[in-house]
Each structure stands twice: as C-alpha cells, then as structure tokens.
Amino acid sequence: MTRSNISGEAPDEARKRGLKRMSEVYGWEMSDGPGDYFAHTADQVFGNVWAREGLSDRDRRLILLGALAASNNIDVAEIQAGAALGNGELTPEQLEEISLFLCYYIGWPQGSKMHFMFGEVIKKHRKQK
C-alpha cells in the first residue's frame, strides 16, 4: 500500500491516526483504502491537518462549508453538513442561518442552493433520530 507519511512516524501509525481522525470528523467508522489518493487523504488531510491544534472541528467545518459553498461544491458540502449535525457541531437552526449568511457573501443563487441542500440534510437527520 502506498503511504504519504512525511512526519517521520511509522507508516502504519500515521494511517491509524488518520483513520481515527476521519472517523471522528465524519461520525462513522472509516476503513483503510487503496492508492495514493486515499493515503494522502487519511495520512495528511486527517492525520495532520484536521489533527492540528488551534481550531476546533466545528471551526474547521464552518470554514470548509464556506469554501465549498463559494466553489459550488454542494455535493461535498452535503456530506460536511450531515457530519456536523451528526456530531453535534451545528444545529439545524445554525445551518439555516449559515445559508442565509452565505447568500449575502457568495450570492443569492448559490446561498439558496446551500439552503435547500441543508433542508434535505436536516430532514434526513431528523428521520434518523
């Protein structure tokens, strides 16, 4: 398996740390995957970037949701919104407020897409509870 470890720790330890962080961030159990793309995602993005001190997971999630909205990545934002609700980082009311706020900064049409997507995520979340 390809590894992307640049921290100097044993590759298996970097992967374990990355998978653990991915599971915490998304709220479901992550298993190992093949190839360089997965290696960089697990080992670097989650094992290093999401594990850094200085910002909470909620802070990172808010920044990520704004970036995804601004770049029209609504499908990826949907995954992040669901994880934020599932992990208790954001409430349904906060997601609705985020979409309204975004309307003014990224444009009404794009913010509206986020609003309607958040509505669907909220419905799914409430059904699961």
N, CA, C and O atoms as CSV, one atom per row, in Angstrom:
chain,resi,resn,atom,element,x,y,z
A,1,MET,N,N,0.845,-1.186,0.000
A,1,MET,CA,C,0.000,0.000,0.000
A,1,MET,C,C,0.882,1.238,0.000
A,1,MET,O,O,1.882,1.293,0.716
A,2,THR,N,N,0.519,2.216,-0.790
A,2,THR,CA,C,1.253,3.470,-0.854
A,2,THR,C,C,0.971,4.288,0.391
A,2,THR,O,O,-0.162,4.331,0.870
A,3,ARG,N,N,1.991,4.933,0.911
A,3,ARG,CA,C,1.841,5.768,2.100
A,3,ARG,C,C,2.322,7.187,1.776
A,3,ARG,O,O,3.220,7.382,0.957
A,4,SER,N,N,1.720,8.144,2.422
A,4,SER,CA,C,2.075,9.540,2.178
A,4,SER,C,C,2.722,10.174,3.398
A,4,SER,O,O,2.729,11.398,3.527
A,5,ASN,N,N,3.254,9.378,4.273
A,5,ASN,CA,C,3.773,9.847,5.544
A,5,ASN,C,C,4.986,10.762,5.360
A,5,ASN,O,O,5.984,10.361,4.762
A,6,ILE,N,N,4.899,11.974,5.868
A,6,ILE,CA,C,6.042,12.881,5.849
A,6,ILE,C,C,6.451,13.266,7.269
A,6,ILE,O,O,7.379,14.052,7.454
A,7,SER,N,N,5.772,12.721,8.264
A,7,SER,CA,C,6.026,13.114,9.649
A,7,SER,C,C,7.176,12.356,10.280
A,7,SER,O,O,7.622,12.725,11.367
A,8,GLY,N,N,7.669,11.317,9.644
A,8,GLY,CA,C,8.746,10.539,10.202
A,8,GLY,C,C,8.287,9.379,11.066
A,8,GLY,O,O,9.104,8.550,11.466
A,9,GLU,N,N,6.987,9.301,11.365
A,9,GLU,CA,C,6.498,8.180,12.167
A,9,GLU,C,C,6.294,6.967,11.272
A,9,GLU,O,O,6.271,7.084,10.047
A,10,ALA,N,N,6.149,5.809,11.891
A,10,ALA,CA,C,5.911,4.577,11.142
A,10,ALA,C,C,4.656,4.733,10.293
A,10,ALA,O,O,3.650,5.260,10.768
A,11,PRO,N,N,4.704,4.276,9.031
A,11,PRO,CA,C,3.535,4.425,8.143
A,11,PRO,C,C,2.244,3.873,8.727
A,11,PRO,O,O,1.188,4.484,8.563
A,12,ASP,N,N,2.303,2.742,9.397
A,12,ASP,CA,C,1.089,2.170,9.978
A,12,ASP,C,C,0.517,3.060,11.065
A,12,ASP,O,O,-0.702,3.149,11.210
A,13,GLU,N,N,1.380,3.724,11.836
A,13,GLU,CA,C,0.919,4.626,12.890
A,13,GLU,C,C,0.262,5.867,12.289
A,13,GLU,O,O,-0.761,6.335,12.787
A,14,ALA,N,N,0.849,6.392,11.225
A,14,ALA,CA,C,0.257,7.557,10.541
A,14,ALA,C,C,-1.122,7.203,10.005
A,14,ALA,O,O,-2.058,7.995,10.114
A,15,ARG,N,N,-1.247,6.009,9.423
A,15,ARG,CA,C,-2.530,5.595,8.865
A,15,ARG,C,C,-3.562,5.408,9.968
A,15,ARG,O,O,-4.707,5.838,9.827
A,16,LYS,N,N,-3.162,4.766,11.072
A,16,LYS,CA,C,-4.090,4.569,12.195
A,16,LYS,C,C,-4.599,5.909,12.713
A,16,LYS,O,O,-5.792,6.074,12.967
A,17,ARG,N,N,-3.685,6.860,12.867
A,17,ARG,CA,C,-4.058,8.181,13.366
A,17,ARG,C,C,-5.001,8.866,12.386
A,17,ARG,O,O,-5.987,9.478,12.798
A,18,GLY,N,N,-4.705,8.768,11.098
A,18,GLY,CA,C,-5.554,9.379,10.078
A,18,GLY,C,C,-6.939,8.775,10.026
A,18,GLY,O,O,-7.929,9.500,9.930
A,19,LEU,N,N,-7.023,7.456,10.088
A,19,LEU,CA,C,-8.326,6.782,10.055
A,19,LEU,C,C,-9.150,7.114,11.294
A,19,LEU,O,O,-10.366,7.290,11.213
A,20,LYS,N,N,-8.482,7.197,12.437
A,20,LYS,CA,C,-9.181,7.552,13.672
A,20,LYS,C,C,-9.762,8.956,13.556
A,20,LYS,O,O,-10.910,9.187,13.936
A,21,ARG,N,N,-8.979,9.892,13.034
A,21,ARG,CA,C,-9.441,11.272,12.876
A,21,ARG,C,C,-10.575,11.354,11.866
A,21,ARG,O,O,-11.549,12.074,12.087
A,22,MET,N,N,-10.462,10.622,10.753
A,22,MET,CA,C,-11.530,10.601,9.745
A,22,MET,C,C,-12.831,10.120,10.383
A,22,MET,O,O,-13.895,10.695,10.151
A,23,SER,N,N,-12.740,9.067,11.185
A,23,SER,CA,C,-13.932,8.522,11.850
A,23,SER,C,C,-14.546,9.555,12.778
A,23,SER,O,O,-15.768,9.686,12.835
A,24,GLU,N,N,-13.713,10.293,13.507
A,24,GLU,CA,C,-14.212,11.330,14.408
A,24,GLU,C,C,-14.865,12.472,13.634
A,24,GLU,O,O,-15.928,12.959,14.018
A,25,VAL,N,N,-14.238,12.890,12.559
A,25,VAL,CA,C,-14.730,14.026,11.771
A,25,VAL,C,C,-16.052,13.693,11.089
A,25,VAL,O,O,-16.971,14.511,11.087
A,26,TYR,N,N,-16.154,12.499,10.511
A,26,TYR,CA,C,-17.358,12.155,9.756
A,26,TYR,C,C,-18.429,11.459,10.583
A,26,TYR,O,O,-19.590,11.412,10.177
A,27,GLY,N,N,-18.055,10.919,11.738
A,27,GLY,CA,C,-19.045,10.306,12.603
A,27,GLY,C,C,-19.406,8.879,12.231
A,27,GLY,O,O,-20.424,8.365,12.695
A,28,TRP,N,N,-18.610,8.238,11.418
A,28,TRP,CA,C,-18.798,6.819,11.124
A,28,TRP,C,C,-17.424,6.177,11.001
A,28,TRP,O,O,-16.425,6.861,10.778
A,29,GLU,N,N,-17.385,4.875,11.146
A,29,GLU,CA,C,-16.117,4.153,11.149
A,29,GLU,C,C,-15.508,4.128,9.750
A,29,GLU,O,O,-16.142,3.683,8.794
A,30,MET,N,N,-14.285,4.606,9.645
A,30,MET,CA,C,-13.576,4.609,8.360
A,30,MET,C,C,-12.644,3.404,8.316
A,30,MET,O,O,-12.020,3.052,9.317
A,31,SER,N,N,-12.557,2.782,7.159
A,31,SER,CA,C,-11.613,1.681,6.994
A,31,SER,C,C,-10.558,2.106,5.975
A,31,SER,O,O,-10.750,3.064,5.226
A,32,ASP,N,N,-9.470,1.396,5.961
A,32,ASP,CA,C,-8.351,1.718,5.086
A,32,ASP,C,C,-8.757,1.573,3.620
A,32,ASP,O,O,-9.659,0.802,3.290
A,33,GLY,N,N,-8.100,2.304,2.768
A,33,GLY,CA,C,-8.391,2.244,1.344
A,33,GLY,C,C,-7.117,2.171,0.526
A,33,GLY,O,O,-6.024,2.376,1.053
A,34,PRO,N,N,-7.249,1.883,-0.741
A,34,PRO,CA,C,-6.072,1.703,-1.595
A,34,PRO,C,C,-5.596,3.005,-2.242
A,34,PRO,O,O,-6.345,3.974,-2.360
A,35,GLY,N,N,-4.347,2.994,-2.649
A,35,GLY,CA,C,-3.806,4.020,-3.526
A,35,GLY,C,C,-3.304,5.285,-2.862
A,35,GLY,O,O,-3.523,5.532,-1.676
A,36,ASP,N,N,-2.618,6.077,-3.676
A,36,ASP,CA,C,-2.024,7.331,-3.215
A,36,ASP,C,C,-3.063,8.339,-2.755
A,36,ASP,O,O,-2.864,9.013,-1.745
A,37,TYR,N,N,-4.173,8.453,-3.484
A,37,TYR,CA,C,-5.187,9.436,-3.111
A,37,TYR,C,C,-5.686,9.172,-1.693
A,37,TYR,O,O,-5.732,10.086,-0.870
A,38,PHE,N,N,-6.056,7.937,-1.408
A,38,PHE,CA,C,-6.543,7.622,-0.064
A,38,PHE,C,C,-5.442,7.821,0.968
A,38,PHE,O,O,-5.704,8.316,2.064
A,39,ALA,N,N,-4.220,7.442,0.633
A,39,ALA,CA,C,-3.096,7.601,1.557
A,39,ALA,C,C,-2.917,9.068,1.945
A,39,ALA,O,O,-2.758,9.379,3.125
A,40,HIS,N,N,-2.942,9.958,0.979
A,40,HIS,CA,C,-2.791,11.384,1.275
A,40,HIS,C,C,-3.987,11.917,2.054
A,40,HIS,O,O,-3.828,12.731,2.964
A,41,THR,N,N,-5.176,11.461,1.700
A,41,THR,CA,C,-6.373,11.907,2.412
A,41,THR,C,C,-6.308,11.499,3.882
A,41,THR,O,O,-6.493,12.331,4.770
A,42,ALA,N,N,-6.049,10.234,4.133
A,42,ALA,CA,C,-6.032,9.739,5.517
A,42,ALA,C,C,-4.831,10.277,6.290
A,42,ALA,O,O,-4.987,10.848,7.370
A,43,ASP,N,N,-3.640,10.096,5.738
A,43,ASP,CA,C,-2.425,10.408,6.482
A,43,ASP,C,C,-2.189,11.906,6.640
A,43,ASP,O,O,-1.801,12.367,7.713
A,44,GLN,N,N,-2.420,12.656,5.585
A,44,GLN,CA,C,-2.101,14.083,5.635
A,44,GLN,C,C,-3.300,14.951,6.011
A,44,GLN,O,O,-3.250,15.695,6.992
A,45,VAL,N,N,-4.383,14.856,5.227
A,45,VAL,CA,C,-5.524,15.739,5.466
A,45,VAL,C,C,-6.097,15.497,6.864
A,45,VAL,O,O,-6.343,16.447,7.608
A,46,PHE,N,N,-6.308,14.239,7.218
A,46,PHE,CA,C,-6.924,13.966,8.512
A,46,PHE,C,C,-5.892,13.726,9.611
A,46,PHE,O,O,-6.048,14.239,10.719
A,47,GLY,N,N,-4.856,12.964,9.329
A,47,GLY,CA,C,-3.854,12.667,10.342
A,47,GLY,C,C,-3.035,13.872,10.760
A,47,GLY,O,O,-2.536,13.927,11.885
A,48,ASN,N,N,-2.891,14.845,9.858
A,48,ASN,CA,C,-2.101,16.035,10.182
A,48,ASN,C,C,-2.944,17.303,10.238
A,48,ASN,O,O,-2.977,17.968,11.273
A,49,VAL,N,N,-3.623,17.654,9.155
A,49,VAL,CA,C,-4.324,18.940,9.094
A,49,VAL,C,C,-5.498,18.998,10.069
A,49,VAL,O,O,-5.600,19.940,10.854
A,50,TRP,N,N,-6.383,18.001,10.029
A,50,TRP,CA,C,-7.534,18.001,10.942
A,50,TRP,C,C,-7.117,17.721,12.379
A,50,TRP,O,O,-7.906,17.946,13.297
A,51,ALA,N,N,-5.910,17.240,12.597
A,51,ALA,CA,C,-5.443,16.927,13.946
A,51,ALA,C,C,-4.682,18.091,14.596
A,51,ALA,O,O,-4.330,18.017,15.773
A,52,ARG,N,N,-4.433,19.145,13.850
A,52,ARG,CA,C,-3.681,20.271,14.401
A,52,ARG,C,C,-4.465,20.970,15.508
A,52,ARG,O,O,-5.696,20.981,15.509
A,53,GLU,N,N,-3.737,21.542,16.432
A,53,GLU,CA,C,-4.357,22.353,17.476
A,53,GLU,C,C,-4.651,23.738,16.896
A,53,GLU,O,O,-4.149,24.092,15.829
A,54,GLY,N,N,-5.445,24.495,17.591
A,54,GLY,CA,C,-5.701,25.872,17.179
A,54,GLY,C,C,-7.105,26.138,16.691
A,54,GLY,O,O,-7.624,27.240,16.866
A,55,LEU,N,N,-7.734,25.140,16.079
A,55,LEU,CA,C,-9.123,25.252,15.640
A,55,LEU,C,C,-9.871,24.008,16.092
A,55,LEU,O,O,-9.322,22.906,16.100
A,56,SER,N,N,-11.108,24.195,16.461
A,56,SER,CA,C,-11.946,23.046,16.794
A,56,SER,C,C,-12.450,22.406,15.498
A,56,SER,O,O,-12.345,22.993,14.421
A,57,ASP,N,N,-12.992,21.211,15.620
A,57,ASP,CA,C,-13.607,20.579,14.445
A,57,ASP,C,C,-14.731,21.455,13.911
A,57,ASP,O,O,-14.906,21.572,12.698
A,58,ARG,N,N,-15.494,22.070,14.809
A,58,ARG,CA,C,-16.576,22.964,14.392
A,58,ARG,C,C,-16.022,24.145,13.592
A,58,ARG,O,O,-16.574,24.504,12.552
A,59,ASP,N,N,-14.935,24.745,14.073
A,59,ASP,CA,C,-14.316,25.847,13.338
A,59,ASP,C,C,-13.915,25.408,11.935
A,59,ASP,O,O,-14.211,26.081,10.948
A,60,ARG,N,N,-13.238,24.271,11.867
A,60,ARG,CA,C,-12.792,23.768,10.560
A,60,ARG,C,C,-13.989,23.487,9.652
A,60,ARG,O,O,-13.951,23.765,8.454
A,61,ARG,N,N,-15.053,22.932,10.242
A,61,ARG,CA,C,-16.243,22.603,9.462
A,61,ARG,C,C,-16.888,23.871,8.903
A,61,ARG,O,O,-17.307,23.893,7.746
A,62,LEU,N,N,-16.970,24.927,9.715
A,62,LEU,CA,C,-17.551,26.186,9.240
A,62,LEU,C,C,-16.734,26.770,8.088
A,62,LEU,O,O,-17.297,27.216,7.088
A,63,ILE,N,N,-15.429,26.767,8.229
A,63,ILE,CA,C,-14.554,27.275,7.167
A,63,ILE,C,C,-14.744,26.449,5.902
A,63,ILE,O,O,-14.858,26.988,4.801
A,64,LEU,N,N,-14.775,25.137,6.079
A,64,LEU,CA,C,-14.929,24.238,4.936
A,64,LEU,C,C,-16.274,24.428,4.245
A,64,LEU,O,O,-16.340,24.442,3.016
A,65,LEU,N,N,-17.344,24.575,5.016
A,65,LEU,CA,C,-18.657,24.798,4.413
A,65,LEU,C,C,-18.673,26.085,3.594
A,65,LEU,O,O,-19.248,26.114,2.506
A,66,GLY,N,N,-18.058,27.137,4.096
A,66,GLY,CA,C,-17.981,28.392,3.338
A,66,GLY,C,C,-17.199,28.226,2.053
A,66,GLY,O,O,-17.616,28.708,0.999
A,67,ALA,N,N,-16.058,27.543,2.134
A,67,ALA,CA,C,-15.236,27.325,0.939
A,67,ALA,C,C,-15.962,26.462,-0.086
A,67,ALA,O,O,-15.907,26.734,-1.285
A,68,LEU,N,N,-16.638,25.426,0.386
A,68,LEU,CA,C,-17.365,24.549,-0.528
A,68,LEU,C,C,-18.532,25.278,-1.182
A,68,LEU,O,O,-18.801,25.089,-2.369
A,69,ALA,N,N,-19.218,26.102,-0.417
A,69,ALA,CA,C,-20.329,26.875,-0.976
A,69,ALA,C,C,-19.823,27.839,-2.033
A,69,ALA,O,O,-20.411,27.952,-3.108
A,70,ALA,N,N,-18.736,28.535,-1.733
A,70,ALA,CA,C,-18.195,29.525,-2.667
A,70,ALA,C,C,-17.686,28.891,-3.950
A,70,ALA,O,O,-17.694,29.525,-5.005
A,71,SER,N,N,-17.246,27.645,-3.863
A,71,SER,CA,C,-16.727,26.964,-5.052
A,71,SER,C,C,-17.753,26.030,-5.691
A,71,SER,O,O,-17.411,25.214,-6.547
A,72,ASN,N,N,-19.011,26.154,-5.269
A,72,ASN,CA,C,-20.124,25.396,-5.845
A,72,ASN,C,C,-19.962,23.881,-5.691
A,72,ASN,O,O,-20.368,23.120,-6.569
A,73,ASN,N,N,-19.381,23.453,-4.601
A,73,ASN,CA,C,-19.243,22.024,-4.319
A,73,ASN,C,C,-20.324,21.586,-3.336
A,73,ASN,O,O,-20.038,21.157,-2.218
A,74,ILE,N,N,-21.558,21.703,-3.777
A,74,ILE,CA,C,-22.711,21.442,-2.926
A,74,ILE,C,C,-22.758,19.975,-2.497
A,74,ILE,O,O,-23.168,19.676,-1.375
A,75,ASP,N,N,-22.345,19.064,-3.370
A,75,ASP,CA,C,-22.378,17.646,-3.028
A,75,ASP,C,C,-21.433,17.324,-1.871
A,75,ASP,O,O,-21.781,16.535,-0.992
A,76,VAL,N,N,-20.262,17.917,-1.862
A,76,VAL,CA,C,-19.319,17.693,-0.767
A,76,VAL,C,C,-19.800,18.430,0.487
A,76,VAL,O,O,-19.646,17.927,1.600
A,77,ALA,N,N,-20.380,19.617,0.309
A,77,ALA,CA,C,-20.932,20.371,1.436
A,77,ALA,C,C,-22.043,19.570,2.120
A,77,ALA,O,O,-22.213,19.658,3.336
A,78,GLU,N,N,-22.784,18.805,1.355
A,78,GLU,CA,C,-23.850,17.979,1.918
A,78,GLU,C,C,-23.281,16.948,2.896
A,78,GLU,O,O,-23.858,16.716,3.959
A,79,ILE,N,N,-22.171,16.341,2.545
A,79,ILE,CA,C,-21.511,15.376,3.433
A,79,ILE,C,C,-21.058,16.075,4.713
A,79,ILE,O,O,-21.239,15.552,5.812
A,80,GLN,N,N,-20.473,17.254,4.562
A,80,GLN,CA,C,-19.985,18.007,5.718
A,80,GLN,C,C,-21.132,18.456,6.626
A,80,GLN,O,O,-21.013,18.398,7.850
A,81,ALA,N,N,-22.227,18.895,6.040
A,81,ALA,CA,C,-23.378,19.338,6.829
A,81,ALA,C,C,-23.969,18.172,7.615
A,81,ALA,O,O,-24.314,18.326,8.787
A,82,GLY,N,N,-24.084,17.025,6.988
A,82,GLY,CA,C,-24.596,15.840,7.679
A,82,GLY,C,C,-23.693,15.421,8.826
A,82,GLY,O,O,-24.175,15.056,9.899
A,83,ALA,N,N,-22.395,15.472,8.606
A,83,ALA,CA,C,-21.453,15.119,9.667
A,83,ALA,C,C,-21.513,16.133,10.806
A,83,ALA,O,O,-21.430,15.755,11.974
A,84,ALA,N,N,-21.657,17.412,10.480
A,84,ALA,CA,C,-21.750,18.453,11.513
A,84,ALA,C,C,-22.991,18.257,12.380
A,84,ALA,O,O,-22.928,18.420,13.599
A,85,LEU,N,N,-24.107,17.911,11.764
A,85,LEU,CA,C,-25.323,17.627,12.535
A,85,LEU,C,C,-25.144,16.365,13.378
A,85,LEU,O,O,-25.463,16.349,14.567
A,86,GLY,N,N,-24.643,15.335,12.760
A,86,GLY,CA,C,-24.472,14.060,13.448
A,86,GLY,C,C,-23.520,14.142,14.632
A,86,GLY,O,O,-23.720,13.461,15.638
A,87,ASN,N,N,-22.488,14.970,14.519
A,87,ASN,CA,C,-21.506,15.121,15.592
A,87,ASN,C,C,-21.905,16.179,16.612
A,87,ASN,O,O,-21.198,16.390,17.597
A,88,GLY,N,N,-23.033,16.844,16.382
A,88,GLY,CA,C,-23.477,17.876,17.312
A,88,GLY,C,C,-22.693,19.173,17.232
A,88,GLY,O,O,-22.745,19.987,18.155
A,89,GLU,N,N,-21.966,19.375,16.141
A,89,GLU,CA,C,-21.186,20.606,15.968
A,89,GLU,C,C,-22.070,21.784,15.567
A,89,GLU,O,O,-21.800,22.929,15.928
A,90,LEU,N,N,-23.120,21.488,14.821
A,90,LEU,CA,C,-24.061,22.510,14.370
A,90,LEU,C,C,-25.488,21.998,14.562
A,90,LEU,O,O,-25.743,20.796,14.493
A,91,THR,N,N,-26.400,22.915,14.799
A,91,THR,CA,C,-27.814,22.583,14.909
A,91,THR,C,C,-28.500,22.861,13.567
A,91,THR,O,O,-27.935,23.552,12.719
A,92,PRO,N,N,-29.696,22.338,13.370
A,92,PRO,CA,C,-30.432,22.674,12.151
A,92,PRO,C,C,-30.624,24.188,11.996
A,92,PRO,O,O,-30.518,24.723,10.893
A,93,GLU,N,N,-30.904,24.862,13.096
A,93,GLU,CA,C,-31.106,26.313,13.038
A,93,GLU,C,C,-29.822,27.037,12.625
A,93,GLU,O,O,-29.872,28.027,11.895
A,94,GLN,N,N,-28.696,26.552,13.086
A,94,GLN,CA,C,-27.426,27.164,12.695
A,94,GLN,C,C,-27.132,26.933,11.218
A,94,GLN,O,O,-26.616,27.827,10.548
A,95,LEU,N,N,-27.449,25.750,10.700
A,95,LEU,CA,C,-27.261,25.512,9.267
A,95,LEU,C,C,-28.119,26.473,8.443
A,95,LEU,O,O,-27.664,27.010,7.433
A,96,GLU,N,N,-29.347,26.684,8.875
A,96,GLU,CA,C,-30.220,27.618,8.159
A,96,GLU,C,C,-29.657,29.036,8.206
A,96,GLU,O,O,-29.714,29.765,7.216
A,97,GLU,N,N,-29.121,29.418,9.342
A,97,GLU,CA,C,-28.516,30.745,9.475
A,97,GLU,C,C,-27.272,30.870,8.591
A,97,GLU,O,O,-27.030,31.920,7.996
A,98,ILE,N,N,-26.495,29.803,8.509
A,98,ILE,CA,C,-25.314,29.801,7.645
A,98,ILE,C,C,-25.716,30.040,6.195
A,98,ILE,O,O,-25.075,30.823,5.494
A,99,SER,N,N,-26.772,29.372,5.744
A,99,SER,CA,C,-27.172,29.549,4.341
A,99,SER,C,C,-27.633,30.973,4.072
A,99,SER,O,O,-27.338,31.526,3.012
A,100,LEU,N,N,-28.342,31.568,5.004
A,100,LEU,CA,C,-28.770,32.961,4.817
A,100,LEU,C,C,-27.566,33.893,4.791
A,100,LEU,O,O,-27.482,34.782,3.944
A,101,PHE,N,N,-26.643,33.692,5.708
A,101,PHE,CA,C,-25.418,34.484,5.756
A,101,PHE,C,C,-24.649,34.363,4.440
A,101,PHE,O,O,-24.175,35.359,3.893
A,102,LEU,N,N,-24.531,33.133,3.941
A,102,LEU,CA,C,-23.805,32.903,2.694
A,102,LEU,C,C,-24.468,33.580,1.501
A,102,LEU,O,O,-23.782,34.003,0.571
A,103,CYS,N,N,-25.785,33.686,1.518
A,103,CYS,CA,C,-26.478,34.363,0.409
A,103,CYS,C,C,-25.899,35.756,0.170
A,103,CYS,O,O,-25.766,36.189,-0.975
A,104,TYR,N,N,-25.562,36.445,1.236
A,104,TYR,CA,C,-25.050,37.806,1.112
A,104,TYR,C,C,-23.587,37.869,0.695
A,104,TYR,O,O,-23.141,38.893,0.177
A,105,TYR,N,N,-22.840,36.807,0.907
A,105,TYR,CA,C,-21.412,36.825,0.609
A,105,TYR,C,C,-21.016,36.058,-0.643
A,105,TYR,O,O,-20.013,36.391,-1.274
A,106,ILE,N,N,-21.777,35.045,-1.013
A,106,ILE,CA,C,-21.430,34.292,-2.223
A,106,ILE,C,C,-22.490,34.439,-3.303
A,106,ILE,O,O,-22.349,33.888,-4.395
A,107,GLY,N,N,-23.541,35.172,-3.007
A,107,GLY,CA,C,-24.616,35.395,-3.961
A,107,GLY,C,C,-25.861,34.618,-3.598
A,107,GLY,O,O,-25.800,33.501,-3.083
A,108,TRP,N,N,-27.001,35.245,-3.884
A,108,TRP,CA,C,-28.272,34.643,-3.508
A,108,TRP,C,C,-28.513,33.286,-4.158
A,108,TRP,O,O,-28.951,32.362,-3.471
A,109,PRO,N,N,-28.247,33.125,-5.450
A,109,PRO,CA,C,-28.493,31.807,-6.054
A,109,PRO,C,C,-27.657,30.695,-5.416
A,109,PRO,O,O,-28.172,29.611,-5.144
A,110,GLN,N,N,-26.384,30.959,-5.179
A,110,GLN,CA,C,-25.514,29.944,-4.584
A,110,GLN,C,C,-25.895,29.669,-3.122
A,110,GLN,O,O,-25.927,28.516,-2.693
A,111,GLY,N,N,-26.178,30.718,-2.375
A,111,GLY,CA,C,-26.622,30.551,-0.991
A,111,GLY,C,C,-27.942,29.804,-0.917
A,111,GLY,O,O,-28.176,29.031,0.012
A,112,SER,N,N,-28.806,30.039,-1.901
A,112,SER,CA,C,-30.089,29.331,-1.943
A,112,SER,C,C,-29.891,27.844,-2.183
A,112,SER,O,O,-30.610,27.024,-1.612
A,113,LYS,N,N,-28.924,27.485,-3.023
A,113,LYS,CA,C,-28.618,26.064,-3.225
A,113,LYS,C,C,-28.214,25.430,-1.902
A,113,LYS,O,O,-28.642,24.323,-1.577
A,114,MET,N,N,-27.387,26.140,-1.143
A,114,MET,CA,C,-26.970,25.637,0.164
A,114,MET,C,C,-28.183,25.506,1.082
A,114,MET,O,O,-28.320,24.515,1.800
A,115,HIS,N,N,-29.055,26.500,1.058
A,115,HIS,CA,C,-30.245,26.488,1.914
A,115,HIS,C,C,-31.105,25.249,1.651
A,115,HIS,O,O,-31.505,24.555,2.586
A,116,PHE,N,N,-31.381,24.981,0.397
A,116,PHE,CA,C,-32.240,23.839,0.069
A,116,PHE,C,C,-31.543,22.513,0.339
A,116,PHE,O,O,-32.186,21.552,0.760
A,117,MET,N,N,-30.232,22.449,0.101
A,117,MET,CA,C,-29.474,21.244,0.424
A,117,MET,C,C,-29.474,21.019,1.941
A,117,MET,O,O,-29.680,19.896,2.401
A,118,PHE,N,N,-29.243,22.089,2.718
A,118,PHE,CA,C,-29.277,21.965,4.174
A,118,PHE,C,C,-30.649,21.463,4.631
A,118,PHE,O,O,-30.739,20.652,5.552
A,119,GLY,N,N,-31.707,21.940,3.993
A,119,GLY,CA,C,-33.052,21.488,4.353
A,119,GLY,C,C,-33.201,19.983,4.196
A,119,GLY,O,O,-33.797,19.325,5.049
A,120,GLU,N,N,-32.664,19.436,3.114
A,120,GLU,CA,C,-32.721,17.990,2.893
A,120,GLU,C,C,-31.879,17.240,3.925
A,120,GLU,O,O,-32.290,16.195,4.428
A,121,VAL,N,N,-30.708,17.776,4.234
A,121,VAL,CA,C,-29.842,17.152,5.237
A,121,VAL,C,C,-30.527,17.151,6.602
A,121,VAL,O,O,-30.465,16.163,7.334
A,122,ILE,N,N,-31.172,18.248,6.934
A,122,ILE,CA,C,-31.885,18.364,8.204
A,122,ILE,C,C,-33.016,17.341,8.270
A,122,ILE,O,O,-33.209,16.698,9.301
A,123,LYS,N,N,-33.769,17.187,7.171
A,123,LYS,CA,C,-34.853,16.193,7.133
A,123,LYS,C,C,-34.316,14.787,7.387
A,123,LYS,O,O,-34.878,14.040,8.187
A,124,LYS,N,N,-33.232,14.427,6.709
A,124,LYS,CA,C,-32.620,13.106,6.896
A,124,LYS,C,C,-32.153,12.924,8.337
A,124,LYS,O,O,-32.342,11.866,8.938
A,125,HIS,N,N,-31.551,13.955,8.871
A,125,HIS,CA,C,-31.044,13.902,10.254
A,125,HIS,C,C,-32.194,13.674,11.243
A,125,HIS,O,O,-32.080,12.869,12.166
A,126,ARG,N,N,-33.272,14.375,11.041
A,126,ARG,CA,C,-34.420,14.226,11.952
A,126,ARG,C,C,-35.072,12.864,11.828
A,126,ARG,O,O,-35.551,12.317,12.822
A,127,LYS,N,N,-35.099,12.306,10.626
A,127,LYS,CA,C,-35.647,10.966,10.438
A,127,LYS,C,C,-34.803,9.917,11.152
A,127,LYS,O,O,-35.336,8.957,11.708
A,128,GLN,N,N,-33.505,10.101,11.135
A,128,GLN,CA,C,-32.590,9.142,11.764
A,128,GLN,C,C,-32.664,9.183,13.274
A,128,GLN,O,O,-32.309,8.209,13.939
A,129,LYS,N,N,-33.119,10.294,13.827
A,129,LYS,CA,C,-33.195,10.419,15.295
A,129,LYS,C,C,-34.379,9.743,15.826
A,129,LYS,O,O,-34.601,9.747,17.037
